[in-house]
Amino acid sequence: MIYLTTMRKVIIILITISYGFTAGAQRTGPAGKVDSLLKVLSVSKEDTSKAMVLLTLASLYETNNQDSAEYYLQKGKTLSEALKFDKGIYYYYQQGTVLSYTKGNYTKALEESNKGLEMARKLKDSSKVITMLNNLGIISAYLGNYQEQLDYALKVKDAVESVKDSSMLSGAYHNLANCYHNLGQYKKAVEAAGYSVYVNSLFSEKSMYINRAYATLAQAYDGLRMGDSALHFYTIAIKESVRLNDKYAEGTIYGYMCNLYAVMNRFGDMLKTAEKSLSLSKELQSRQMMASSLYNTAYAQFLNNNNKEAYKSIKEALSIAIADSLRDELKSCYTVLSYIAARDGDYITSISAKQKADSIAEASLNEKVLKSTADLEKKYETEKKDNQIKLQKAEIKRKSTLNYILLGGAVALLMVSFLSYRNYRQKQKLQQQRIYELETEKKLAATEAVLKGEEQERTRLAKDLHDGLGGMLSGIKYSFQTMKGNLIMTPENQQAFERSMDMLDSSIQEMRRVAHNMMPEALVKFGLDTALKDFCNDINQSGALQINYQSIGLENEQVEQTAAITIYRIVQELINNTMKHAGANTAIVQVTKENNNINVTVEDDGKGFDTAILQRAHGIGWSNIQSRIEYLKGTLDVQSEPGKGTSVHIELTA
């Protein structure tokens, strides 16, 4: 009786490699989450939130659609790197480890685990460090270093218990159970896996990896040759895998059940489960699982006395194993082929296949021996080199003592010279910095004086126009109206008089408009928000431009008057530029205030321009805008392209 083991190794490791990414997450309804996240993705901006949506989608697709998982993983990596989003880059390496492992690319999985560990330490996140240490232990198990895997697992368990993260405790014991299983300590594996399942039961909802915990428990019972208990927990694991849509685990667990049914001589059930595993492997496009499922199917067909179908299945399995260099699967395929050929009386093929299987097994054993020998040689060479280094250090130390004494004076002199030079350079740097600060302060003071003088002069002129010239014009109008009642005019003179009165009304209105622009009364009486709203309404009524004004956080906020006037002038100048140069139909003015920060955004749908010309701009309007922004210690960002409108974003401190 042959007992196939390749797929057993896969699930033992795979069961724990993924739990860290969603430690503590009690996810249900993965399909619903995928639909929800795809809707979010369709409207997301290119920011860190979108990067996390992409990476979360990759994790949700991991167990049922590896092509989609790879697609979203790469998209998430590209965006995270562009944004220098370290957390997103970490999640890429963590999830990439899982995906590389499930695809059988163990070298890449090891590389990504090490990079993920570096990033986790950079983030100083203990839970992420735990996850990557756990993954390194899992890959060690695949490479046959089971004791090293156990060391990692114990470190992970201790770390989880030290941070008191109960949500990760189940995964830690689950991992530990796999280590004991690999070392043949099945009783300890049952205890650890059972505790993992128990911890899972404490949550209101089962975790998304409960199916794998049950599978590990079943494997431990299988190792103890307690077939009924193993079959019971395998059945639960399958049900949970279906509920969670974890097709990879489902297909692999069916493979284990094939082995168990073979031992229990239930060959009909063995064939059914092998075919289910094969169907899932084709759906997942996992060639390793497909090869394993095919030789399980072939062996089940052989045990059910169907040599013809068994031969077809084993030939297909061999073609995949040879093409993908799947050594463990290849050994099992040749073993099954030797049985099938022997029953058909083809003893040459049977003997040849058996020899190939033995050769692969011998090669594996030789590799282990060579690896063990190489490790011993490496250890010996290391110790030898360490001893040589110690002797050389002692000799160097003896010879260096005299050199130190001779060089001490020279070094001291050099140090004094260096410190003197550094002190001189530091003083120069401080002086230069002080000069720069004084120049900046002088420039800001000059700008403040100019702005205040400008606003004072505007205020004075506005009052003179409104109170002086406005009163005079109103008096003239009143006098003309009085004279009209006392004069007898011809129809021609009457018409000329009415035209003169209309022109006088227009002059009064224009004078009031100029005075209002020079110093808006609403700004002084009611504040910045009302003044900007009135300004935009006036523009809308004029028909020159349609402005949508929006304000956030200004309704009940008082902005210091100098700052308010400065911001008003900035917006006024930007809108004037839009009307003069942009050829726009609509514009948006948005002002938000949060704490002492004010953000101003002005956008239009005009013809746009090349922002490079701003570096050469010498116009008074643009200079005034920049001076006012510098006065309020703000920053300016202009985004525009020909034919695509203009967006100006200003951040100010008021």
FIFI-100032 format. One line per field, with one value per residue (C-alpha): residue number from 1; residue in one letter; x, y, z. Coordinates in Angstrom, 1 decimal. Layout:
<rs>
k = (NUM	...)
r = (A	...)
px = (X	...)
py = (Y	...)
pz = (Z	...)
</rs>
This chain:
<rs>
k = (1	2	3	4	5	6	7	8	9	10	11	12	13	14	15	16	17	18	19	20	21	22	23	24	25	26	27	28	29	30	31	32	33	34	35	36	37	38	39	40	41	42	43	44	45	46	47	48	49	50	51	52	53	54	55	56	57	58	59	60	61	62	63	64	65	66	67	68	69	70	71	72	73	74	75	76	77	78	79	80	81	82	83	84	85	86	87	88	89	90	91	92	93	94	95	96	97	98	99	100	101	102	103	104	105	106	107	108	109	110	111	112	113	114	115	116	117	118	119	120	121	122	123	124	125	126	127	128	129	130	131	132	133	134	135	136	137	138	139	140	141	142	143	144	145	146	147	148	149	150	151	152	153	154	155	156	157	158	159	160	161	162	163	164	165	166	167	168	169	170	171	172	173	174	175	176	177	178	179	180	181	182	183	184	185	186	187	188	189	190	191	192	193	194	195	196	197	198	199	200	201	202	203	204	205	206	207	208	209	210	211	212	213	214	215	216	217	218	219	220	221	222	223	224	225	226	227	228	229	230	231	232	233	234	235	236	237	238	239	240	241	242	243	244	245	246	247	248	249	250	251	252	253	254	255	256	257	258	259	260	261	262	263	264	265	266	267	268	269	270	271	272	273	274	275	276	277	278	279	280	281	282	283	284	285	286	287	288	289	290	291	292	293	294	295	296	297	298	299	300	301	302	303	304	305	306	307	308	309	310	311	312	313	314	315	316	317	318	319	320	321	322	323	324	325	326	327	328	329	330	331	332	333	334	335	336	337	338	339	340	341	342	343	344	345	346	347	348	349	350	351	352	353	354	355	356	357	358	359	360	361	362	363	364	365	366	367	368	369	370	371	372	373	374	375	376	377	378	379	380	381	382	383	384	385	386	387	388	389	390	391	392	393	394	395	396	397	398	399	400	401	402	403	404	405	406	407	408	409	410	411	412	413	414	415	416	417	418	419	420	421	422	423	424	425	426	427	428	429	430	431	432	433	434	435	436	437	438	439	440	441	442	443	444	445	446	447	448	449	450	451	452	453	454	455	456	457	458	459	460	461	462	463	464	465	466	467	468	469	470	471	472	473	474	475	476	477	478	479	480	481	482	483	484	485	486	487	488	489	490	491	492	493	494	495	496	497	498	499	500	501	502	503	504	505	506	507	508	509	510	511	512	513	514	515	516	517	518	519	520	521	522	523	524	525	526	527	528	529	530	531	532	533	534	535	536	537	538	539	540	541	542	543	544	545	546	547	548	549	550	551	552	553	554	555	556	557	558	559	560	561	562	563	564	565	566	567	568	569	570	571	572	573	574	575	576	577	578	579	580	581	582	583	584	585	586	587	588	589	590	591	592	593	594	595	596	597	598	599	600	601	602	603	604	605	606	607	608	609	610	611	612	613	614	615	616	617	618	619	620	621	622	623	624	625	626	627	628	629	630	631	632	633	634	635	636	637	638	639	640	641	642	643	644	645	646	647	648	649	650	651	652	653	654)
r = (M	I	Y	L	T	T	M	R	K	V	I	I	I	L	I	T	I	S	Y	G	F	T	A	G	A	Q	R	T	G	P	A	G	K	V	D	S	L	L	K	V	L	S	V	S	K	E	D	T	S	K	A	M	V	L	L	T	L	A	S	L	Y	E	T	N	N	Q	D	S	A	E	Y	Y	L	Q	K	G	K	T	L	S	E	A	L	K	F	D	K	G	I	Y	Y	Y	Y	Q	Q	G	T	V	L	S	Y	T	K	G	N	Y	T	K	A	L	E	E	S	N	K	G	L	E	M	A	R	K	L	K	D	S	S	K	V	I	T	M	L	N	N	L	G	I	I	S	A	Y	L	G	N	Y	Q	E	Q	L	D	Y	A	L	K	V	K	D	A	V	E	S	V	K	D	S	S	M	L	S	G	A	Y	H	N	L	A	N	C	Y	H	N	L	G	Q	Y	K	K	A	V	E	A	A	G	Y	S	V	Y	V	N	S	L	F	S	E	K	S	M	Y	I	N	R	A	Y	A	T	L	A	Q	A	Y	D	G	L	R	M	G	D	S	A	L	H	F	Y	T	I	A	I	K	E	S	V	R	L	N	D	K	Y	A	E	G	T	I	Y	G	Y	M	C	N	L	Y	A	V	M	N	R	F	G	D	M	L	K	T	A	E	K	S	L	S	L	S	K	E	L	Q	S	R	Q	M	M	A	S	S	L	Y	N	T	A	Y	A	Q	F	L	N	N	N	N	K	E	A	Y	K	S	I	K	E	A	L	S	I	A	I	A	D	S	L	R	D	E	L	K	S	C	Y	T	V	L	S	Y	I	A	A	R	D	G	D	Y	I	T	S	I	S	A	K	Q	K	A	D	S	I	A	E	A	S	L	N	E	K	V	L	K	S	T	A	D	L	E	K	K	Y	E	T	E	K	K	D	N	Q	I	K	L	Q	K	A	E	I	K	R	K	S	T	L	N	Y	I	L	L	G	G	A	V	A	L	L	M	V	S	F	L	S	Y	R	N	Y	R	Q	K	Q	K	L	Q	Q	Q	R	I	Y	E	L	E	T	E	K	K	L	A	A	T	E	A	V	L	K	G	E	E	Q	E	R	T	R	L	A	K	D	L	H	D	G	L	G	G	M	L	S	G	I	K	Y	S	F	Q	T	M	K	G	N	L	I	M	T	P	E	N	Q	Q	A	F	E	R	S	M	D	M	L	D	S	S	I	Q	E	M	R	R	V	A	H	N	M	M	P	E	A	L	V	K	F	G	L	D	T	A	L	K	D	F	C	N	D	I	N	Q	S	G	A	L	Q	I	N	Y	Q	S	I	G	L	E	N	E	Q	V	E	Q	T	A	A	I	T	I	Y	R	I	V	Q	E	L	I	N	N	T	M	K	H	A	G	A	N	T	A	I	V	Q	V	T	K	E	N	N	N	I	N	V	T	V	E	D	D	G	K	G	F	D	T	A	I	L	Q	R	A	H	G	I	G	W	S	N	I	Q	S	R	I	E	Y	L	K	G	T	L	D	V	Q	S	E	P	G	K	G	T	S	V	H	I	E	L	T	A)
px = (0.0	1.4	0.8	1.1	2.6	3.4	0.0	0.2	3.3	1.7	-1.3	0.6	2.6	-0.1	-2.6	-0.6	1.2	-1.8	-3.2	-1.1	-2.4	-5.8	-5.0	-8.0	-10.3	-13.5	-14.5	-17.6	-19.1	-15.9	-17.8	-19.9	-16.7	-15.2	-18.3	-18.2	-14.5	-14.8	-17.4	-15.1	-12.2	-14.1	-14.4	-11.1	-8.5	-4.8	-4.0	-3.1	-6.7	-6.9	-3.6	-5.1	-8.3	-6.2	-4.2	-7.3	-8.8	-5.7	-6.0	-9.7	-8.9	-5.9	-7.8	-10.1	-8.7	-4.9	-4.7	-6.9	-4.9	-1.7	-3.2	-4.5	-1.3	0.9	-1.4	-1.2	2.6	3.0	0.7	2.3	5.8	4.7	3.2	6.1	3.5	5.6	2.6	1.2	4.7	4.8	1.4	2.5	5.5	3.3	0.6	3.1	4.7	1.4	0.7	4.3	4.0	0.6	2.0	5.0	7.6	9.3	12.5	10.4	8.3	11.5	12.8	9.5	9.3	12.8	11.9	8.6	10.5	12.7	9.7	7.9	10.9	11.1	7.4	8.2	5.0	5.3	2.3	3.8	7.2	5.4	3.7	6.8	8.8	5.9	6.2	9.9	9.4	6.8	9.2	11.9	9.6	9.2	13.0	13.1	14.4	11.7	13.6	14.3	10.5	9.8	12.2	10.4	7.0	8.0	9.3	6.1	4.0	6.0	5.8	2.0	1.5	3.8	1.8	-1.4	-3.1	-5.7	-6.8	-3.4	-3.2	-5.2	-2.8	0.3	-0.9	-2.0	1.5	2.9	0.7	2.1	5.7	5.0	3.3	6.4	8.6	6.3	5.1	1.4	0.1	1.5	0.2	-3.4	-3.1	-1.9	-4.4	-7.2	-6.3	-6.2	-9.8	-10.8	-9.5	-11.3	-14.5	-14.2	-14.9	-18.5	-17.7	-15.3	-12.1	-11.5	-8.9	-10.9	-11.1	-7.4	-7.2	-9.7	-7.6	-4.4	-6.3	-7.4	-3.9	-2.6	-5.2	-4.3	-0.7	-1.9	-3.7	-7.0	-8.8	-12.4	-11.4	-9.3	-12.2	-14.6	-12.4	-11.5	-15.3	-15.7	-12.7	-14.3	-17.6	-15.8	-13.8	-17.0	-18.5	-15.4	-15.0	-11.5	-11.1	-7.4	-7.7	-10.8	-8.9	-5.9	-8.0	-9.7	-6.2	-5.6	-8.9	-7.8	-4.8	-7.0	-9.5	-6.7	-5.5	-9.1	-9.6	-12.5	-11.5	-14.8	-14.7	-11.1	-11.9	-14.7	-12.6	-9.7	-12.0	-13.2	-9.7	-8.8	-11.8	-10.8	-7.2	-8.2	-10.5	-7.6	-5.1	-2.6	-0.4	1.2	-2.2	-3.3	-0.4	-1.1	-4.8	-4.1	-1.9	-4.3	-7.1	-4.9	-4.1	-7.8	-8.7	-6.0	-7.4	-10.9	-9.6	-9.9	-6.4	-7.3	-8.4	-5.6	-3.1	-4.6	-4.6	-1.0	0.3	-1.3	0.1	3.6	3.5	2.8	5.4	8.1	7.3	7.3	10.1	7.9	10.2	7.9	5.0	7.3	8.4	4.8	3.7	6.4	5.5	1.8	2.8	4.9	1.8	-0.4	2.1	2.7	-1.0	-1.1	1.8	4.1	7.0	9.6	7.6	6.9	10.6	11.7	9.1	10.1	13.8	13.0	11.0	13.9	16.4	14.4	14.1	17.8	18.6	16.5	18.3	21.7	20.7	19.8	23.2	25.1	23.3	24.0	27.7	27.9	26.4	29.0	31.8	30.6	30.5	34.0	35.4	33.7	35.2	38.6	38.4	37.3	40.4	42.6	40.9	41.5	45.3	45.6	43.8	46.1	49.2	47.7	46.9	50.5	51.9	49.4	50.0	53.3	51.7	48.9	51.5	53.4	50.3	48.6	50.2	49.6	45.9	45.5	47.0	44.7	41.7	42.5	42.9	39.7	37.7	39.0	38.1	34.6	34.0	35.0	32.7	29.9	30.2	30.1	27.0	25.3	26.2	24.9	21.7	21.2	21.7	19.1	16.7	17.2	16.7	13.5	12.2	13.0	11.3	8.2	8.2	8.4	5.6	3.4	4.0	3.1	0.0	-1.2	-0.4	-2.2	-5.3	-5.3	-5.1	-7.9	-10.0	-9.3	-10.1	-13.3	-14.5	-13.6	-15.4	-18.5	-18.8	-17.4	-17.9	-21.0	-22.6	-21.9	-23.3	-26.4	-26.8	-26.5	-29.1	-31.5	-30.9	-31.6	-34.8	-35.9	-35.0	-37.1	-40.2	-39.6	-38.6	-40.6	-38.7	-39.2	-39.6	-36.1	-34.7	-36.8	-35.3	-31.7	-32.4	-33.6	-30.5	-28.4	-30.2	-29.6	-25.9	-25.8	-27.4	-24.9	-22.0	-23.3	-23.6	-20.2	-18.7	-20.3	-19.1	-15.5	-15.7	-17.1	-14.3	-11.7	-13.0	-16.1	-18.4	-19.5	-15.9	-15.6	-19.1	-19.8	-16.5	-14.6	-17.3	-20.1	-17.7	-16.6	-20.2	-21.3	-18.3	-19.2	-22.9	-22.0	-19.9	-22.8	-25.3	-23.0	-23.1	-19.3	-18.7	-20.8	-19.1	-20.0	-18.9	-18.3	-17.1	-16.4	-15.7	-16.1	-19.7	-19.1	-15.4	-13.8	-10.7	-8.2	-9.0	-5.6	-5.6	-9.2	-8.5	-5.4	-7.4	-10.2	-7.7	-6.1	-9.5	-10.5	-7.2	-7.6	-11.2	-10.2	-7.4	-9.9	-12.3	-9.5	-7.5	-9.1	-12.2	-14.0	-17.8	-17.8	-15.5	-15.4	-14.2	-13.8	-12.5	-12.0	-10.8	-9.5	-7.8	-5.5	-5.1	-7.1	-7.2	-8.3	-9.1	-10.0	-10.8	-12.1	-13.1	-11.2	-8.5	-5.7	-2.0	1.5	2.4	6.1	5.3	4.6	8.4	8.8	5.7	6.3	2.7	1.6	-1.4	0.5	3.2	0.5	-0.9	2.6	3.4	0.2	0.7	4.3	3.0	0.6	3.4	1.4	2.1	0.8	0.2	-1.0	-2.2	-3.1	-2.6	-3.7	-7.4	-7.9	-8.7	-6.8	-6.8	-5.1	-4.7	-3.4	-2.6	-2.4	-1.8	-4.2)
py = (0.0	3.4	6.4	9.7	12.6	15.5	17.4	16.7	18.9	21.7	22.1	21.7	24.8	26.7	26.5	29.0	31.1	33.5	34.1	37.0	39.3	39.5	38.6	39.2	39.8	37.9	38.0	36.6	36.8	37.2	37.5	40.3	42.1	41.7	43.4	46.2	46.8	46.8	49.6	51.6	51.0	52.4	55.8	55.9	58.6	57.6	57.7	55.3	54.3	53.0	51.1	49.3	48.5	46.9	44.9	43.8	42.6	40.6	38.9	38.1	36.5	34.6	31.4	31.2	33.2	33.5	35.4	38.2	38.1	38.6	41.5	43.5	42.7	44.2	47.2	47.8	47.5	50.0	52.6	52.1	52.6	55.7	57.1	55.9	54.2	51.8	50.1	49.2	48.0	45.8	44.3	43.6	41.6	39.8	38.9	38.2	35.6	33.8	34.0	32.9	29.9	28.8	29.0	26.8	29.6	29.0	31.0	34.1	33.4	33.3	36.5	38.4	37.2	38.6	41.9	42.0	41.4	44.4	46.6	45.3	46.3	49.7	50.2	49.1	47.0	43.9	42.1	42.5	41.3	38.2	37.5	37.6	35.5	33.0	32.9	32.3	29.4	28.0	28.2	26.6	23.6	23.3	23.2	20.4	22.4	21.3	22.1	25.6	25.9	24.9	27.5	30.2	29.0	29.1	32.6	33.6	32.1	33.8	37.1	36.8	36.0	38.9	41.5	39.8	39.7	37.0	37.5	36.1	33.3	30.8	31.2	30.9	27.5	26.5	27.1	25.2	22.2	22.1	22.1	19.2	17.3	17.7	16.4	13.4	14.5	13.9	14.0	17.5	18.4	17.4	19.4	22.6	22.3	21.6	24.7	26.7	25.6	26.4	29.9	30.4	29.4	32.3	34.9	35.8	34.8	32.2	33.5	33.1	30.4	28.1	25.6	25.2	24.8	21.9	20.4	20.6	18.9	16.1	15.7	15.2	12.5	11.0	10.8	8.9	6.5	7.5	7.4	8.0	11.2	12.4	11.9	13.7	16.8	16.7	16.7	19.8	21.5	20.9	22.4	25.5	25.8	25.8	28.4	30.6	30.0	28.8	26.6	26.1	24.6	22.6	21.0	20.2	18.7	16.5	15.2	14.3	12.5	10.5	9.3	8.5	6.6	4.6	3.5	2.7	0.6	2.8	3.1	4.3	7.3	7.8	8.2	10.7	12.9	12.7	13.9	16.8	17.8	17.6	19.7	22.4	22.4	23.0	25.8	27.4	26.7	25.4	23.0	21.5	20.7	19.4	17.0	15.8	15.4	13.5	10.9	10.6	10.0	7.5	5.6	5.5	4.3	1.6	0.5	0.4	-1.9	0.6	0.4	2.1	5.4	5.1	5.1	8.2	10.1	9.2	10.1	13.6	13.9	13.0	15.5	18.3	17.1	16.8	20.2	22.0	20.0	18.9	16.3	14.9	14.6	13.0	10.3	9.5	9.4	6.9	4.8	4.7	4.1	1.0	-0.5	0.2	-1.2	-4.3	-5.1	-4.7	-7.1	-4.3	-5.2	-3.3	0.0	-1.1	-1.7	1.5	3.6	2.0	2.7	6.3	6.7	5.1	7.4	10.5	9.3	8.5	12.0	13.6	11.6	12.5	16.1	15.9	14.2	16.7	19.5	18.1	17.6	21.1	22.5	20.6	21.7	25.2	25.1	23.6	26.2	29.0	27.8	27.5	31.0	32.3	30.8	32.3	35.6	35.5	34.8	37.5	40.0	39.3	39.8	43.0	44.3	43.7	45.5	48.2	49.2	51.0	52.5	53.9	55.6	57.1	58.1	59.4	62.8	63.2	62.2	64.6	67.4	66.5	66.4	69.9	71.1	69.4	70.8	74.3	74.1	72.6	75.4	78.0	76.4	76.2	79.9	80.7	78.6	80.2	83.7	82.9	81.5	84.6	86.8	84.8	85.1	88.8	89.2	87.1	89.1	92.4	91.1	90.1	93.4	95.3	93.2	93.7	97.5	97.6	95.5	97.5	100.8	99.6	98.6	101.9	103.8	101.7	102.3	106.1	106.3	104.2	106.6	109.7	108.3	107.1	110.0	112.9	112.4	110.1	112.8	115.5	113.5	112.7	116.4	117.3	114.8	116.2	119.7	118.7	117.0	120.2	122.3	120.1	121.0	124.7	124.8	124.7	122.6	121.8	118.1	118.0	119.6	117.2	114.2	115.6	116.3	112.7	111.3	113.5	112.2	108.6	109.2	110.8	107.6	105.4	107.6	107.2	103.4	103.1	105.2	103.0	99.8	101.2	102.1	98.7	96.9	99.0	98.1	95.8	96.9	93.3	92.3	94.9	94.3	90.6	88.9	87.0	84.4	86.9	89.2	86.4	85.2	88.7	89.1	85.8	86.8	90.1	88.4	85.9	88.8	90.6	87.5	87.7	84.3	81.8	81.1	78.3	79.5	76.9	77.4	75.0	76.0	79.7	80.2	81.0	81.7	85.1	85.6	88.3	91.4	91.8	88.1	88.3	91.3	89.6	86.4	88.4	90.3	86.9	85.5	88.8	88.8	85.2	85.6	88.8	86.8	84.1	86.7	88.5	85.6	82.2	82.5	80.4	79.9	78.6	78.6	77.2	79.1	76.9	78.1	75.8	76.6	74.1	75.3	78.1	76.8	78.1	76.4	78.3	76.6	78.4	76.3	77.2	75.4	77.9	77.4	76.7	77.5	76.2	76.8	77.2	80.8	81.7	81.4	84.3	86.3	89.9	91.2	93.2	91.0	87.8	89.5	90.8	87.2	85.8	88.6	88.2	84.4	84.9	87.4	84.8	82.2	80.1	77.8	78.0	75.1	75.8	72.9	73.7	72.5	74.1	73.2	71.6	74.6	75.8	74.8	77.0	75.6	77.8	76.8	79.7	80.2	82.8)
pz = (0.0	-1.0	1.3	-0.5	1.4	-0.8	-0.4	3.3	3.6	1.6	3.9	7.1	6.1	4.3	7.1	9.1	6.6	6.1	9.5	10.5	7.7	9.3	12.9	15.0	12.0	12.2	8.5	7.1	3.7	1.6	-1.7	-0.2	0.9	-2.6	-4.2	-1.6	-2.0	-5.8	-5.6	-3.3	-5.6	-8.6	-6.9	-4.9	-5.4	-5.9	-2.1	0.7	1.2	-2.4	-1.8	1.2	-0.8	-3.5	-1.0	0.9	-2.4	-3.0	0.4	-0.3	-3.7	-2.3	-1.6	-4.6	-7.5	-7.6	-10.9	-9.4	-6.2	-8.2	-10.2	-7.2	-5.2	-8.0	-8.3	-4.5	-4.6	-7.4	-5.7	-2.3	-3.7	-5.6	-2.4	-0.2	1.9	4.1	5.6	2.2	1.1	4.2	3.4	-0.2	1.1	3.6	1.1	-1.6	0.7	0.9	-2.9	-3.8	-1.5	-2.8	-6.3	-5.3	-5.7	-2.3	-3.2	-3.9	-0.7	1.4	-0.2	0.3	3.9	4.7	3.1	5.0	8.2	7.5	6.8	9.9	12.1	10.3	11.2	14.8	14.8	17.0	15.4	11.9	13.1	14.6	11.3	9.3	11.8	11.6	7.8	7.9	10.2	7.8	4.9	7.1	7.4	3.7	3.4	5.9	8.8	11.2	14.4	13.1	12.3	15.9	17.3	15.2	16.3	20.1	19.6	17.9	20.7	23.4	21.6	21.1	24.8	25.8	23.9	25.2	21.7	22.1	18.5	17.3	20.0	18.0	15.0	17.2	18.7	15.2	13.9	16.9	16.1	12.6	14.0	16.3	13.5	11.2	14.1	14.5	18.0	17.2	20.8	21.3	17.8	18.9	22.1	20.3	17.4	19.9	21.9	18.6	17.8	21.4	21.2	17.9	19.6	22.1	19.4	18.5	14.9	13.7	12.1	8.4	9.0	11.3	8.5	8.5	12.3	12.0	9.2	11.3	14.2	11.7	10.5	14.1	14.7	11.3	12.5	15.6	13.3	14.8	11.4	12.7	14.6	11.7	9.2	11.6	11.7	8.0	7.3	9.5	7.8	4.4	5.5	6.9	3.7	1.6	3.9	3.7	-0.1	0.7	-2.4	-2.1	1.4	0.3	-2.5	-0.4	2.4	-0.1	-1.0	2.7	2.9	-0.2	1.8	4.8	2.7	1.2	4.6	5.6	2.4	1.4	-2.3	-3.6	-1.3	-2.1	-5.8	-5.2	-3.0	-5.4	-8.3	-6.1	-5.4	-9.1	-10.1	-7.6	-8.7	-12.3	-11.2	-9.2	-11.9	-9.3	-11.2	-8.1	-6.7	-10.1	-10.2	-6.7	-7.4	-10.7	-9.1	-6.2	-8.8	-10.7	-7.5	-6.5	-10.0	-9.7	-6.3	-7.9	-10.6	-13.4	-14.9	-18.2	-16.5	-14.0	-16.7	-18.4	-15.1	-14.2	-17.6	-17.2	-13.7	-15.0	-17.8	-15.2	-12.7	-15.3	-16.9	-13.5	-11.9	-9.0	-7.5	-4.7	-7.0	-9.7	-7.2	-6.3	-9.9	-10.9	-7.9	-8.9	-12.5	-11.5	-9.9	-12.9	-15.4	-13.2	-13.2	-17.0	-17.3	-18.6	-16.3	-18.2	-17.6	-14.1	-13.2	-15.0	-13.1	-9.8	-10.5	-11.3	-8.1	-6.1	-7.8	-6.9	-3.3	-3.2	-4.7	-2.0	0.7	-0.8	-0.8	2.9	3.6	1.6	3.2	6.7	5.7	4.3	7.5	9.6	7.3	7.4	11.2	11.3	8.9	10.9	14.1	12.4	11.0	14.4	16.1	13.4	13.8	17.5	17.0	14.4	16.7	19.6	17.3	15.9	19.3	20.5	17.5	17.5	21.1	20.2	17.1	19.2	21.5	18.6	16.8	19.9	19.7	16.0	16.5	19.3	17.1	14.3	16.6	17.9	14.3	13.3	16.2	15.6	11.9	12.7	15.3	12.6	10.1	12.6	13.4	9.7	9.3	12.3	11.0	7.5	9.0	11.2	8.1	6.2	9.1	9.4	5.6	5.8	8.8	7.0	3.8	5.8	7.7	4.5	3.0	6.1	6.0	2.2	2.7	5.7	4.0	0.9	2.9	4.9	1.7	0.2	3.3	3.2	-0.5	0.0	2.7	0.7	-2.3	-0.4	2.1	0.1	-3.6	-3.0	-0.9	-3.4	-6.3	-4.3	-3.5	-7.1	-8.0	-5.4	-6.7	-10.2	-9.2	-7.3	-10.3	-12.6	-10.8	-11.2	-14.9	-18.1	-20.7	-24.2	-25.1	-26.4	-23.2	-21.1	-22.9	-22.5	-18.8	-18.2	-19.9	-17.7	-14.6	-15.8	-16.3	-12.8	-11.3	-13.1	-11.8	-8.3	-8.6	-10.2	-7.4	-4.8	-6.6	-6.7	-3.0	-2.1	-4.0	-2.3	1.2	1.3	4.1	4.7	5.4	8.3	9.7	9.1	8.5	5.8	5.0	4.3	2.4	0.1	-0.4	-1.4	-3.7	-5.5	-5.7	-7.2	-9.9	-10.6	-11.0	-13.4	-15.7	-16.3	-14.5	-12.6	-9.2	-6.8	-3.4	-0.6	3.0	5.8	9.3	8.7	9.7	13.4	13.2	13.6	11.4	12.5	10.4	8.7	7.7	6.6	4.3	2.9	2.1	0.6	-1.7	-2.7	-3.8	-5.4	-7.5	-8.5	-9.7	-11.6	-13.3	-14.2	-15.8	-17.6	-19.0	-18.5	-20.7	-18.2	-17.8	-14.2	-11.2	-7.7	-4.6	-1.5	1.8	4.8	8.3	10.8	14.0	12.8	9.3	6.3	2.9	-0.2	-3.5	-6.7	-9.7	-13.2	-16.4	-18.6	-21.2	-18.8	-19.3	-18.9	-15.3	-16.3	-17.3	-13.7	-13.1	-15.6	-14.6	-13.5	-13.4	-10.4	-9.8	-9.5	-7.4	-5.0	-4.6	-3.8	-1.4	0.5	0.7	2.0	4.6	6.0	5.9	3.4	0.5	-3.1	-5.5	-9.1	-11.3	-14.9	-18.5	-21.8	-22.4	-18.9	-16.7	-13.7	-10.0	-7.4	-3.8	-1.0	2.6	5.1	8.8	10.2)
</rs>
